[in-house]
Amino acid sequence: MNTFSVMRVACAALLASSSLAVLADGPSYTYAEVGPGWVDLDVSGVSTKSGYFGGFSAEFTDNIYASASFEEYDFDFFDLQIIKAGIGYRLPMNDRTDMNFELAYNELDVEVADTDGIRGTVGVRSRSTSNFETRAYAGYVADSDNGSYVLGVEGNLLFTDNIGLTVQFETYEFDINLGRVGLRFIF
């Protein structure tokens, strides 16, 4: 599936979910999350590996928030660590849907090669119903030598006002594909 098709499907899902927003609060930007993750590298001889992820987001004002995350995956000959830390701005589109802009430090560490860079994304986040949130985003990650487009989608099923299940998919130009399933604790 090409990048354009993935983006069309993600945008259609977000628009459909935001149109279902009836009697729901807006999305939350103050939470912590943790769980298992999977990575698939588009490299000959490397298979899908499992690992873990953890992260948080904290809202400072009605529109500004900070976020950070850490992931680690163990391969036979190396470990992959992904670290992100940044700041975001949310622009409400209506009571339940926000457009968000994030700028972050992004590090991919593969033991022998360490790429530090800047990551910028633009996304849409919606609280479709009282117990379901969605998000889709697109952006660019650049270091001193290279750059990659990044695409992501996530869904959060809330069991209570404070605990939910998060399911996330993110890809760096379909060369590094990440899947995450975890618990989200909302504050």
MIBA-269298 format. One line per 10 residues: their letters; for each residue x, y, z of N, C-alpha, C. Coordinates in Angstrom, 1 decimal, decimal comma, always signed. Layout:
# MIBA-269298
a) X/Y/Z/X/Y/Z/X/Y/Z | ... .
***
This chain:
# MIBA-269298
mntfsvmrva) +0,9/-1,2/+0,0/+0,0/+0,0/+0,0/+0,9/+1,2/+0,0 | +0,6/+2,1/-0,9/+1,5/+3,3/-1,0/+1,1/+4,4/+0,1 | +2,0/+5,3/+0,2/+1,8/+6,4/+1,3/+0,5/+7,1/+1,1 | +0,2/+7,5/-0,2/-1,0/+8,2/-0,5/-2,2/+7,5/+0,0 | -2,3/+6,2/-0,3/-3,5/+5,4/+0,1/-3,6/+5,3/+1,6 | -2,5/+5,2/+2,3/-2,5/+5,1/+3,8/-3,1/+6,4/+4,3 | -2,6/+7,5/+3,8/-3,0/+8,9/+4,2/-4,5/+9,1/+4,0 | -5,0/+8,6/+2,8/-6,4/+8,7/+2,5/-7,3/+7,9/+3,5 | -6,9/+6,7/+3,8/-7,6/+5,9/+4,7/-7,6/+6,5/+6,1 | -6,5/+7,0/+6,5/-6,4/+7,6/+7,9/-7,2/+8,9/+7,9 .
caallasssl) -7,2/+9,7/+6,9/-8,0/+10,9/+6,9/-9,5/+10,6/+6,9 | -9,9/+9,6/+6,1/-11,3/+9,2/+6,0/-11,8/+8,7/+7,4 | -10,9/+7,9/+8,1/-11,3/+7,4/+9,4/-11,4/+8,5/+10,4 | -10,5/+9,5/+10,4/-10,6/+10,6/+11,3/-11,8/+11,5/+11,0 | -12,1/+11,8/+9,8/-13,3/+12,6/+9,5/-14,6/+11,9/+9,9 | -14,6/+10,6/+9,6/-15,8/+9,8/+10,1/-15,9/+9,8/+11,6 | -14,8/+9,6/+12,3/-14,9/+9,6/+13,7/-15,3/+10,9/+14,3 | -14,8/+12,0/+13,7/-15,1/+13,3/+14,3/-16,5/+13,7/+14,0 | -17,1/+13,2/+12,9/-18,5/+13,5/+12,7/-19,4/+12,7/+13,6 | -18,9/+11,7/+14,3/-19,7/+10,9/+15,3/-19,6/+11,5/+16,7 .
avladgpsyt) -18,9/+12,6/+16,8/-18,7/+13,2/+18,1/-20,0/+13,8/+18,7 | -20,7/+13,0/+19,5/-21,9/+13,5/+20,1/-21,8/+13,3/+21,6 | -22,0/+14,4/+22,4/-21,9/+14,3/+23,8/-20,6/+13,8/+24,4 | -19,5/+14,1/+23,7/-18,2/+13,7/+24,1/-17,4/+14,9/+24,5 | -16,5/+14,7/+25,5/-15,6/+15,8/+25,9/-14,5/+15,9/+24,8 | -13,7/+16,9/+24,9/-12,5/+17,0/+24,0/-11,4/+16,0/+24,4 | -10,5/+15,8/+23,5/-9,4/+14,9/+23,8/-8,5/+15,4/+24,9 | -7,9/+14,4/+25,7/-7,1/+14,8/+26,8/-5,6/+14,8/+26,4 | -4,9/+15,8/+26,9/-3,4/+15,9/+26,6/-2,6/+15,7/+27,8 | -3,2/+15,2/+28,9/-2,4/+14,9/+30,1/-2,6/+13,4/+30,4 .
yaevgpgwvd) -1,5/+12,7/+30,1/-1,6/+11,2/+30,3/-0,2/+10,6/+30,4 | -0,2/+9,3/+30,8/+1,0/+8,5/+30,8/+0,6/+7,2/+30,1 | +1,5/+6,6/+29,4/+1,1/+5,3/+28,7/+2,4/+4,4/+28,7 | +2,1/+3,1/+28,7/+3,1/+2,1/+28,7/+2,6/+0,8/+28,2 | +3,5/+0,0/+27,5/+3,1/-1,3/+27,0/+4,1/-1,9/+26,0 | +3,7/-3,0/+25,4/+4,6/-3,7/+24,5/+4,5/-3,0/+23,1 | +5,6/-3,1/+22,4/+5,7/-2,6/+21,0/+6,3/-3,6/+20,1 | +6,2/-3,3/+18,8/+6,8/-4,1/+17,8/+7,4/-3,2/+16,7 | +8,5/-3,7/+16,2/+9,2/-2,9/+15,1/+9,5/-3,8/+14,0 | +9,3/-3,4/+12,8/+9,7/-4,1/+11,6/+10,6/-3,2/+10,7 .
ldvsgvstks) +11,8/-3,6/+10,5/+12,8/-2,8/+9,8/+12,8/-3,4/+8,3 | +12,8/-2,5/+7,4/+12,9/-2,9/+6,0/+14,4/-3,1/+5,6 | +15,0/-4,1/+6,2/+16,4/-4,4/+6,0/+16,5/-5,9/+5,8 | +17,2/-6,3/+4,8/+17,4/-7,7/+4,5/+17,9/-8,5/+5,7 | +17,3/-9,6/+6,0/+17,7/-10,5/+7,1/+17,3/-10,1/+8,5 | +16,5/-9,0/+8,6/+16,1/-8,5/+9,9/+14,6/-8,7/+10,0 | +14,1/-9,4/+11,0/+12,7/-9,7/+11,2/+12,1/-8,8/+12,2 | +10,8/-8,9/+12,3/+10,0/-8,1/+13,3/+10,4/-8,5/+14,7 | +10,7/-7,5/+15,5/+11,1/-7,7/+16,9/+10,1/-7,0/+17,9 | +10,0/-7,6/+19,1/+9,2/-6,9/+20,1/+10,0/-6,2/+21,1 .
gyfggfsaef) +9,4/-5,3/+21,8/+10,1/-4,5/+22,8/+9,0/-3,8/+23,7 | +9,3/-2,6/+24,1/+8,4/-1,9/+25,0/+8,4/-0,4/+24,7 | +7,4/+0,3/+25,1/+7,4/+1,8/+25,0/+6,8/+2,4/+26,3 | +7,1/+3,6/+26,5/+6,5/+4,4/+27,6/+6,5/+5,8/+27,2 | +5,5/+6,6/+27,7/+5,5/+8,0/+27,4/+4,6/+8,8/+28,2 | +4,6/+10,1/+28,1/+3,7/+10,9/+28,8/+3,4/+12,2/+28,0 | +2,4/+12,9/+28,4/+2,0/+14,2/+27,9/+1,5/+15,0/+29,0 | +1,8/+16,3/+29,1/+1,4/+17,1/+30,2/+0,9/+18,5/+29,6 | -0,3/+18,8/+29,9/-0,9/+20,1/+29,4/-0,5/+21,2/+30,3 | +0,1/+22,3/+29,7/+0,5/+23,5/+30,5/-0,6/+24,5/+30,6 .
tdniyasasf) -1,2/+24,8/+29,4/-2,3/+25,7/+29,3/-3,4/+25,0/+28,5 | -4,4/+25,7/+28,1/-5,5/+25,1/+27,3/-4,9/+24,7/+25,9 | -3,9/+25,3/+25,5/-3,4/+25,1/+24,1/-2,0/+24,5/+24,0 | -1,2/+24,6/+25,1/+0,2/+24,1/+25,0/+0,5/+22,9/+25,9 | +1,2/+21,9/+25,4/+1,5/+20,7/+26,1/+2,9/+20,3/+25,8 | +3,5/+19,4/+26,6/+4,8/+18,8/+26,4/+4,6/+17,3/+26,4 | +5,4/+16,6/+25,6/+5,4/+15,2/+25,6/+6,8/+14,6/+25,5 | +6,9/+13,4/+25,9/+8,1/+12,6/+25,8/+7,8/+11,1/+25,8 | +8,7/+10,4/+25,1/+8,5/+8,9/+25,0/+9,8/+8,2/+24,8 | +9,9/+6,9/+25,2/+11,0/+6,1/+25,1/+10,6/+4,7/+24,6 .
eeydfdffdl) +11,3/+4,2/+23,6/+11,0/+2,8/+23,1/+12,3/+2,0/+23,0 | +12,3/+0,7/+23,2/+13,5/-0,1/+23,0/+13,1/-1,4/+22,4 | +13,9/-1,8/+21,4/+13,7/-3,1/+20,8/+15,0/-3,8/+20,6 | +15,0/-5,1/+21,0/+16,3/-5,9/+21,0/+16,3/-6,8/+19,7 | +17,3/-6,6/+18,9/+17,6/-7,4/+17,8/+18,8/-8,4/+18,1 | +19,1/-9,3/+17,3/+20,1/-10,3/+17,5/+21,5/-9,7/+17,7 | +21,8/-8,6/+16,9/+23,1/-8,0/+16,9/+23,1/-6,6/+17,4 | +22,0/-6,0/+17,7/+21,9/-4,6/+18,1/+20,6/-4,3/+18,8 | +20,6/-3,2/+19,5/+19,4/-2,7/+20,2/+19,0/-1,4/+19,5 | +17,7/-1,2/+19,3/+17,2/+0,0/+18,8/+16,4/+0,8/+19,9 .
qiikagigyr) +16,8/+2,0/+20,1/+16,1/+2,9/+21,1/+15,6/+4,1/+20,3 | +14,4/+4,5/+20,7/+13,8/+5,7/+20,1/+13,4/+6,6/+21,2 | +13,9/+7,8/+21,2/+13,6/+8,8/+22,3/+13,0/+10,1/+21,6 | +11,9/+10,6/+22,1/+11,3/+11,8/+21,6/+11,0/+12,7/+22,8 | +11,2/+14,0/+22,7/+10,8/+15,0/+23,7/+10,5/+16,3/+23,0 | +9,3/+16,8/+23,3/+9,0/+18,0/+22,6/+7,8/+18,8/+23,2 | +7,4/+19,8/+22,4/+6,3/+20,6/+22,8/+5,3/+20,7/+21,7 | +4,0/+20,8/+22,1/+2,9/+20,8/+21,1/+2,0/+22,0/+21,4 | +1,3/+22,3/+20,3/+0,2/+23,4/+20,3/-1,1/+22,8/+19,8 | -2,2/+22,9/+20,5/-3,4/+22,4/+20,0/-4,3/+23,5/+19,6 .
lpmndrtdmn) -4,9/+23,4/+18,4/-5,8/+24,4/+17,9/-7,2/+23,7/+17,8 | -8,1/+24,1/+18,7/-9,5/+23,5/+18,7/-10,2/+23,8/+17,4 | -10,8/+22,7/+16,8/-11,6/+22,9/+15,6/-13,0/+22,9/+15,9 | -13,4/+22,2/+17,0/-14,7/+22,2/+17,6/-14,6/+21,7/+19,0 | -15,6/+21,4/+19,7/-15,5/+20,9/+21,1/-14,8/+19,6/+21,3 | -14,8/+18,8/+20,3/-14,2/+17,4/+20,4/-13,0/+17,1/+19,5 | -12,7/+18,0/+18,6/-11,6/+17,8/+17,7/-10,6/+18,9/+17,7 | -9,3/+18,6/+17,7/-8,3/+19,5/+17,7/-7,3/+19,2/+16,5 | -6,8/+20,3/+16,0/-5,6/+20,1/+15,1/-4,4/+20,4/+16,0 | -3,3/+19,6/+15,8/-2,2/+19,8/+16,7/-0,9/+19,9/+15,9 .
felayneldv) +0,0/+20,7/+16,5/+1,4/+20,9/+15,8/+2,4/+20,5/+16,9 | +3,3/+19,7/+16,6/+4,4/+19,3/+17,5/+5,8/+19,5/+16,9 | +6,7/+19,9/+17,8/+8,1/+20,1/+17,4/+8,9/+19,4/+18,5 | +9,7/+18,4/+18,2/+10,4/+17,6/+19,2/+11,8/+17,2/+18,8 | +12,6/+17,0/+19,8/+13,9/+16,3/+19,6/+13,6/+14,8/+19,4 | +14,3/+14,2/+18,4/+14,1/+12,8/+18,0/+15,4/+12,1/+17,9 | +15,6/+11,0/+18,6/+16,8/+10,3/+18,6/+16,5/+8,8/+18,3 | +17,2/+8,3/+17,2/+17,2/+6,9/+16,9/+18,6/+6,4/+17,2 | +18,7/+5,5/+18,2/+20,0/+5,0/+18,6/+20,1/+3,5/+18,3 | +21,0/+3,1/+17,4/+21,2/+1,7/+17,0/+22,6/+1,3/+17,4 .
evadtdgirg) +23,0/+1,5/+18,7/+24,3/+1,2/+19,3/+25,5/+1,7/+18,5 | +25,6/+1,4/+17,2/+26,8/+1,8/+16,4/+26,5/+3,1/+15,7 | +25,2/+3,5/+15,5/+24,9/+4,7/+14,8/+23,8/+5,5/+15,7 | +24,0/+6,7/+15,9/+23,1/+7,5/+16,7/+22,7/+8,7/+15,9 | +21,4/+8,8/+15,6/+20,9/+10,0/+14,8/+20,1/+10,8/+15,7 | +20,6/+12,0/+16,0/+19,8/+13,0/+16,7/+19,2/+14,0/+15,7 | +18,0/+14,4/+15,9/+17,4/+15,3/+14,9/+16,2/+16,0/+15,5 | +15,5/+16,7/+14,6/+14,3/+17,4/+14,9/+13,1/+16,8/+14,2 | +12,0/+16,7/+14,9/+10,8/+16,1/+14,4/+9,7/+17,1/+14,4 | +9,0/+17,3/+13,3/+7,8/+18,2/+13,3/+6,6/+17,4/+12,7 .
tvgvrsrsts) +5,5/+17,5/+13,4/+4,3/+16,8/+12,9/+3,1/+17,7/+13,0 | +2,1/+17,5/+12,1/+0,8/+18,1/+12,1/-0,2/+17,0/+12,2 | -1,2/+17,1/+13,1/-2,2/+16,1/+13,2/-3,6/+16,6/+13,5 | -4,5/+15,6/+13,6/-5,9/+15,9/+14,0/-6,2/+14,8/+15,1 | -6,7/+15,3/+16,2/-7,1/+14,4/+17,3/-8,5/+14,7/+17,7 | -9,3/+13,6/+17,9/-10,7/+13,8/+18,1/-11,2/+12,8/+19,2 | -12,1/+13,3/+20,0/-12,8/+12,4/+21,0/-14,1/+12,1/+20,4 | -14,2/+11,0/+19,6/-15,3/+10,6/+18,8/-16,6/+10,4/+19,6 | -16,4/+9,7/+20,7/-17,5/+9,4/+21,6/-16,9/+9,6/+23,0 | -17,7/+9,4/+24,0/-17,3/+9,6/+25,4/-16,2/+8,6/+25,8 .
nfetrayagy) -16,0/+7,5/+25,0/-15,0/+6,5/+25,4/-14,0/+6,1/+24,2 | -13,9/+7,0/+23,2/-13,0/+6,6/+22,1/-12,4/+7,9/+21,5 | -11,0/+7,9/+21,5/-10,3/+9,0/+20,9/-9,5/+8,5/+19,7 | -9,3/+9,3/+18,7/-8,5/+8,9/+17,5/-7,5/+10,1/+17,2 | -6,5/+9,7/+16,5/-5,5/+10,7/+16,1/-4,8/+10,2/+14,9 | -4,5/+11,1/+13,9/-3,7/+10,8/+12,8/-2,8/+12,0/+12,6 | -1,5/+11,7/+12,1/-0,6/+12,8/+12,0/+0,4/+12,5/+10,8 | +1,0/+13,5/+10,3/+2,1/+13,4/+9,3/+3,1/+14,4/+9,6 | +4,4/+14,1/+9,3/+5,4/+15,0/+9,6/+6,7/+14,6/+8,9 | +7,8/+15,2/+9,4/+9,1/+15,0/+8,9/+10,1/+15,0/+10,0 .
vadsdngsyv) +11,1/+14,1/+9,9/+12,2/+14,0/+10,9/+13,5/+14,2/+10,2 | +14,3/+15,1/+10,7/+15,5/+15,5/+10,0/+16,7/+15,5/+11,0 | +17,8/+14,9/+10,6/+19,1/+15,0/+11,3/+20,0/+15,8/+10,4 | +21,3/+15,8/+10,8/+22,3/+16,6/+10,0/+22,5/+16,0/+8,6 | +22,2/+14,7/+8,4/+22,5/+14,1/+7,1/+21,3/+13,7/+6,3 | +20,3/+13,2/+7,0/+19,1/+12,6/+6,3/+17,8/+13,2/+6,8 | +16,7/+12,8/+6,2/+15,4/+13,1/+6,6/+14,4/+12,0/+6,2 | +13,3/+11,9/+6,9/+12,3/+10,9/+6,6/+10,9/+11,5/+6,9 | +10,0/+11,1/+6,1/+8,6/+11,4/+6,4/+8,1/+10,4/+7,4 | +7,2/+10,9/+8,3/+6,6/+10,0/+9,3/+5,1/+10,1/+9,2 .
lgvegnllft) +4,4/+9,0/+9,4/+3,0/+8,9/+9,4/+2,6/+8,1/+10,6 | +1,4/+8,5/+11,2/+1,0/+7,7/+12,4/-0,5/+7,8/+12,5 | -1,1/+6,8/+13,1/-2,5/+6,8/+13,5/-2,6/+6,1/+14,9 | -3,5/+6,5/+15,7/-3,8/+5,8/+17,0/-5,2/+5,9/+17,3 | -5,6/+4,9/+18,1/-7,0/+4,9/+18,7/-6,9/+4,6/+20,2 | -7,7/+5,2/+21,0/-7,7/+5,0/+22,4/-9,1/+4,7/+22,9 | -9,3/+3,5/+23,4/-10,6/+3,0/+23,9/-10,5/+3,2/+25,4 | -11,4/+4,1/+25,9/-11,3/+4,5/+27,4/-12,3/+3,6/+28,1 | -11,8/+2,9/+29,1/-12,6/+2,0/+30,0/-13,3/+2,8/+31,0 | -12,6/+3,8/+31,6/-13,1/+4,8/+32,5/-12,6/+6,2/+32,1 .
dnigltvqfe) -12,9/+7,2/+32,9/-12,4/+8,5/+32,6/-10,9/+8,6/+32,7 | -10,3/+7,6/+33,4/-8,8/+7,7/+33,7/-8,0/+6,6/+33,1 | -8,6/+5,5/+32,6/-7,8/+4,3/+32,1/-8,4/+3,9/+30,8 | -7,4/+3,7/+29,8/-7,8/+3,2/+28,5/-6,8/+2,3/+27,9 | -7,2/+1,8/+26,7/-6,3/+1,0/+25,9/-5,9/+1,8/+24,7 | -4,6/+1,9/+24,4/-4,1/+2,7/+23,3/-3,5/+1,7/+22,2 | -3,8/+1,9/+21,0/-3,3/+1,1/+19,9/-2,7/+2,1/+18,9 | -1,5/+2,0/+18,5/-0,8/+3,0/+17,7/+0,0/+2,3/+16,6 | +0,1/+3,0/+15,4/+1,0/+2,5/+14,3/+1,7/+3,8/+13,8 | +3,0/+3,6/+13,6/+3,8/+4,7/+13,1/+4,8/+4,2/+12,1 .
tyefdinlgr) +5,1/+4,9/+11,0/+6,0/+4,5/+10,1/+6,9/+5,6/+9,6 | +8,2/+5,3/+9,5/+9,2/+6,3/+8,9/+9,4/+5,8/+7,4 | +8,6/+6,4/+6,5/+8,6/+6,1/+5,1/+8,6/+4,6/+4,8 | +7,9/+3,8/+5,6/+7,7/+2,4/+5,5/+9,0/+1,6/+5,6 | +10,1/+2,2/+6,0/+11,3/+1,6/+6,3/+11,4/+1,1/+7,7 | +10,9/+1,9/+8,6/+10,8/+1,5/+10,0/+9,4/+1,6/+10,4 | +8,7/+0,5/+10,7/+7,3/+0,4/+11,0/+7,2/+0,0/+12,5 | +6,4/+0,8/+13,2/+6,3/+0,6/+14,7/+4,8/+0,3/+15,0 | +4,5/-0,6/+15,9/+3,2/-0,9/+16,4/+3,3/-0,9/+17,9 | +2,3/-0,3/+18,6/+2,2/-0,3/+20,0/+0,8/-0,6/+20,5 .
vglrfif) +0,8/-1,3/+21,6/-0,5/-1,5/+22,3/-0,2/-1,4/+23,8 | -1,0/-0,5/+24,5/-0,6/-0,3/+25,9/-1,8/+0,3/+26,7 | -1,5/+0,5/+27,9/-2,5/+1,2/+28,8/-2,2/+2,6/+28,8 | -3,2/+3,5/+28,8/-3,1/+4,9/+28,9/-3,8/+5,3/+30,2 | -3,1/+6,1/+31,0/-3,6/+6,6/+32,3/-3,8/+8,1/+32,2 | -5,0/+8,6/+32,2/-5,4/+10,0/+32,0/-5,5/+10,7/+33,3 | -4,9/+11,9/+33,4/-5,0/+12,7/+34,6/-5,8/+13,9/+34,4 .
***
